[in-house]
Amino acid sequence: MVDQTDWDLRLGYLIHEVSRLRRMMFDRALSPLGITRSQWWVLAFISRKDGLPQTQLANELDVGKVAVGALIDRLESSGFVIRQADPVDRRIKRVYVTKQAKGFLEKLRKETDKFNAKIVHGIEREQLDSASHALLAMKHNLLAMSDGKLPKGEMQNDEDTTPRAKPRKGRRAA
């Protein structure tokens, strides 16, 4: 039987390592597209909340205003976003995705789907469902430890964390 402390340490290590390796490999997969994970993260967030003030974007992503400003500068120079002054308060800059970005996000989504399919290759759907449920339970337990408050920018809805894996050929989705 495995010692409980060893098991807890191994589980934490595996969660950390899978996350680290996924980020590293995802960066490699995105590099031919000419976008970084940080830029993609901001662009995807803006696409869901188009027209968000730049300051609010920084707050919701829990990133400094200067850092978000630099990311938006790069996205703007690539033609993916535009800044526009708020019609009521000209001091406020709102950030909008461009038509070019919408097309790029569709392409990015396809690449992300391919990437995720490689990650789960050879893993049964039932195992993926069990892992997802276990990680979601851990998330809830961690939130309970922090009075249930998520850091700014974190997803509030559990449906947002539900895996959307496509069934493999010859198999029905569970």
Phi, psi and omega in degrees: 000142182280134176298135183302318181296316178299319180296314180300317179295318180296318179297312179300318179298314181297318178299314180297313183294318178297317179297315181297312181294323178296315178299314182298312182289327177294319176301317178297318181294327181278338187305321178296339180277350177077029179223146178267165178300319179297316178295317179299317181300313180293316180298316179297320180295315180297322182297333178274340181225059184301134179089011180293139175298143183302321179295317179294323177301314178300316180295314183292329179272355182056046179233148179299151181299322180294317180297315179295320178301317179294319178296317179294323176304313181293320178294324179291318180292337176274355179085015183269333179222160171229148173258138176224142177293142176297136182295335181267316181236100186297346178286337182273129177256122177263146184246129182234144174281149179267170176299321178301318181294321181298317176295319179296319180297325176296315178297317179297322180297319179296318178294321178296318178299317178297317180300312180296325178297322177294321181297319185265005180306129177084002180255128181294148180304321180296322178293319178296317178298316179298316179297318179298314180296319179295315180294322178296320177296319177297319178300314179298318179296319178295320177296321179298326179291337181252032181062023176074010182263123176277147172298154179303140178091348179279152180289134180269333190261125180299333179298332179294339182258001180288129181296142179245040182295139177278144178295145177286156181305137178085001181234148175267148177291144179282000000 
